[in-house]
Amino acid sequence: MNATPQEAQLAVKRVLAEVNKEHEAAYRVIFEAVKICIAAGMKRQEAANFLDVQARRIDRRGQYFRSLLATKDLFRSAFPTERGSAADAETVDDLVRRAWNRAEPRLKTTHI
């Protein structure tokens, strides 16, 4: 993916409009957005301010980490319970795709 920091910022805003920062889809989008910003030459604090996330959740190598609450939810959803999982895998993938605006390409039909 060759996204710009502005596209990454827009993707973060899109996903956070639908779910909170602790959701798996938000984590995936923010993780990629941080990598894009760091690759574009931003420092850790600059990337955090630009994306409106906490700088302490970005390490020196430019990786974004889950919060303790998100980690607990992730492990809790790994074990089946009666109330279901916190985030269905298809739902998460759909949210991530919409945030990055990666719609499935439709096949073009030609009329002969």
C-alpha positions as CSV (number, residue, x, y, z in Angstrom):
1,M,0.0,0.0,0.0
2,N,1.4,3.4,-1.0
3,A,-0.7,5.6,1.1
4,T,0.2,9.1,2.2
5,P,0.0,10.4,5.8
6,Q,-3.1,12.4,4.8
7,E,-4.8,9.2,3.6
8,A,-3.8,7.4,6.8
9,Q,-5.2,10.2,8.9
10,L,-8.5,10.0,6.9
11,A,-8.6,6.2,7.4
12,V,-8.2,6.7,11.2
13,K,-10.9,9.2,11.3
14,R,-13.2,6.9,9.3
15,V,-12.7,3.9,11.5
16,L,-13.0,5.9,14.7
17,A,-16.3,7.4,13.5
18,E,-17.7,3.8,13.7
19,V,-15.9,2.1,16.6
20,N,-13.8,3.1,19.6
21,K,-10.0,3.0,19.7
22,E,-10.0,-0.3,21.6
23,H,-11.8,-2.2,18.8
24,E,-9.7,-4.6,16.7
25,A,-10.5,-2.8,13.4
26,A,-9.4,0.5,14.9
27,Y,-6.2,-1.1,16.1
28,R,-5.4,-2.5,12.6
29,V,-6.1,0.8,10.9
30,I,-4.1,2.9,13.4
31,F,-1.2,0.4,13.3
32,E,-0.9,0.8,9.5
33,A,-1.4,4.6,9.7
34,V,1.4,4.9,12.2
35,K,3.8,2.9,10.0
36,I,2.9,5.1,7.1
37,C,3.6,8.3,9.0
38,I,6.9,7.0,10.4
39,A,7.9,5.9,6.9
40,A,7.1,9.4,5.6
41,G,9.6,10.9,8.1
42,M,7.5,11.9,11.0
43,K,8.8,11.4,14.5
44,R,6.8,9.4,17.1
45,Q,5.2,12.4,18.8
46,E,4.4,14.1,15.5
47,A,2.7,11.0,14.1
48,A,0.7,10.6,17.3
49,N,-0.5,14.2,17.2
50,F,-1.2,14.0,13.5
51,L,-3.3,10.8,13.9
52,D,-4.8,11.9,17.3
53,V,-3.6,8.9,19.2
54,Q,-1.4,8.5,22.3
55,A,2.3,8.8,21.7
56,R,3.1,6.4,24.6
57,R,1.4,3.6,22.6
58,I,4.0,4.0,19.8
59,D,7.3,2.5,20.5
60,R,10.8,3.6,19.3
61,R,10.5,1.4,16.2
62,G,7.3,3.0,15.2
63,Q,4.9,0.2,16.2
64,Y,1.5,1.0,17.7
65,F,0.5,-1.2,20.7
66,R,-2.9,-2.2,22.0
67,S,-4.1,-0.9,25.3
68,L,-4.5,-3.2,28.3
69,L,-8.3,-3.2,27.8
70,A,-8.0,-4.1,24.1
71,T,-5.5,-6.9,25.0
72,K,-7.9,-8.3,27.6
73,D,-10.8,-8.2,25.1
74,L,-8.7,-9.9,22.4
75,F,-7.8,-12.8,24.7
76,R,-11.4,-12.9,26.1
77,S,-12.7,-13.3,22.6
78,A,-10.3,-16.2,21.9
79,F,-12.2,-18.4,24.3
80,P,-15.8,-19.2,23.4
81,T,-18.4,-17.9,25.8
82,E,-22.2,-17.7,25.8
83,R,-22.3,-14.1,24.8
84,G,-20.2,-14.4,21.7
85,S,-17.0,-12.8,20.6
86,A,-16.2,-9.1,20.9
87,A,-15.4,-8.6,17.3
88,D,-16.4,-11.0,14.5
89,A,-13.5,-11.4,12.0
90,E,-15.6,-10.6,9.0
91,T,-16.9,-7.4,10.6
92,V,-13.4,-6.3,11.5
93,D,-12.2,-6.9,8.0
94,D,-15.2,-5.0,6.6
95,L,-14.5,-2.0,8.9
96,V,-10.8,-2.0,8.0
97,R,-11.6,-2.2,4.2
98,R,-14.1,0.7,4.5
99,A,-11.7,2.8,6.5
100,W,-9.0,2.5,3.9
101,N,-11.7,2.7,1.2
102,R,-10.5,-0.6,-0.3
103,A,-13.8,-1.7,-1.9
104,E,-13.7,-5.1,-3.6
105,P,-13.1,-4.4,-7.3
106,R,-16.2,-5.3,-9.3
107,L,-15.8,-7.2,-12.5
108,K,-16.5,-5.2,-15.6
109,T,-19.0,-6.7,-17.9
110,T,-18.7,-5.9,-21.6
111,H,-21.6,-6.0,-23.9
112,I,-20.9,-7.3,-27.3
